Amino acid sequence: MKWLGIILFAITGLVLSAAVPAQDATEIEWKDLVPEGYTPPPVRSQAYYDMNPEAMGQPELNAPVVEALDGKKVRIPGFVVQLQAEDSKVIEFLLVPYEGACIHVPPPPPNQVVLVRFADGYPIRQAFNPVWVEGTIKVERADGDLAVVAYQMDAVEVTPYM
C-alpha cells in the first residue's frame, strides 16, 4: 500500500509538471529591440515621402541590435507585411512596429523589423490588423527585397492583437 501512495504521488508530479510550460514567453516592446542610447529615426507620413522621394530608402542599415535577446522566447505585437502565403494563410512575413511600413513608407531600420516564419500560417484576411507573435527570437541579419532585417523568428503562435 505504501508503494501505491509513492507511485501515485510520482505520477501526480509528472502530470502537473507536464501541464506547466517549461518557459513562458517574455512580452517585449519594440523599444526592447534597440540598445540603450540608440534612437530610431522618426516615422514620417506618406506626404513627407511624396515631397521627398530621395528619403524613401530604408534608413540606418547597420543599426545596432540587442545581442542579449538572441535565443529568448518572446511575445511581441506588430503589423504583418506579407512575404509568402499558402492556402490563404501567411507563412512568412515581416513584423513591423507600425501600419504601412515597407508598403506606404520606407521600412524602419533593421533593428525594428523581424522576419517571421509561421508554418501553421495566419489567415490572410486577418493579417491587415495588428497581431501578437510568439516564438524564439534570433539576432540574425537577412537582406530581402523589401527590407534588411536584424531579427528573425520561427513563430509558434500568431494571434490577433487584443
Secondary structure as the mmCIF struct_conf table of DSSP 4:
data_model
#
loop_
_struct_conf.conf_type_id
_struct_conf.id
_struct_conf.beg_label_comp_id
_struct_conf.beg_label_asym_id
_struct_conf.beg_label_seq_id
_struct_conf.end_label_comp_id
_struct_conf.end_label_asym_id
_struct_conf.end_label_seq_id
HELX_RH_AL_P HELX_RH_AL_P1 LYS A 2 ALA A 19
BEND BEND1 VAL A 20 VAL A 20
BEND BEND2 ALA A 22 GLN A 23
HELX_LH_PP_P HELX_LH_PP_P1 ASP A 24 ALA A 25
STRN STRN1 THR A 26 GLU A 27
HELX_RH_3T_P HELX_RH_3T_P1 TRP A 30 LEU A 33
BEND BEND3 VAL A 34 VAL A 34
TURN_TY1_P TURN_TY1_P1 GLU A 36 GLY A 37
HELX_LH_PP_P HELX_LH_PP_P2 PRO A 40 VAL A 43
HELX_RH_AL_P HELX_RH_AL_P2 GLN A 46 MET A 51
HELX_RH_3T_P HELX_RH_3T_P2 PRO A 53 ALA A 55
BEND BEND4 GLY A 57 GLY A 57
HELX_LH_PP_P HELX_LH_PP_P3 GLN A 58 GLN A 58
BEND BEND5 PRO A 59 PRO A 59
TURN_TY1_P TURN_TY1_P2 LEU A 61 ASN A 62
HELX_RH_3T_P HELX_RH_3T_P3 GLU A 67 LEU A 69
TURN_TY1_P TURN_TY1_P3 ASP A 70 GLY A 71
STRN STRN2 LYS A 73 GLU A 86
TURN_TY1_P TURN_TY1_P4 ASP A 87 SER A 88
STRN STRN3 LYS A 89 VAL A 96
BEND BEND6 PRO A 97 TYR A 98
TURN_TY1_P TURN_TY1_P5 GLU A 99 GLY A 100
STRN STRN4 ALA A 101 ALA A 101
TURN_TY1_P TURN_TY1_P6 CYS A 102 HIS A 104
STRN STRN5 VAL A 105 VAL A 105
HELX_RH_3T_P HELX_RH_3T_P4 PRO A 110 GLN A 112
STRN STRN6 VAL A 114 PRO A 123
HELX_RH_3T_P HELX_RH_3T_P5 ILE A 124 GLN A 126
TURN_TY1_P TURN_TY1_P7 ALA A 127 PHE A 128
BEND BEND7 ASN A 129 ASN A 129
STRN STRN7 VAL A 131 ASP A 143
BEND BEND8 ASP A 145 LEU A 146
STRN STRN8 VAL A 148 PRO A 160
#
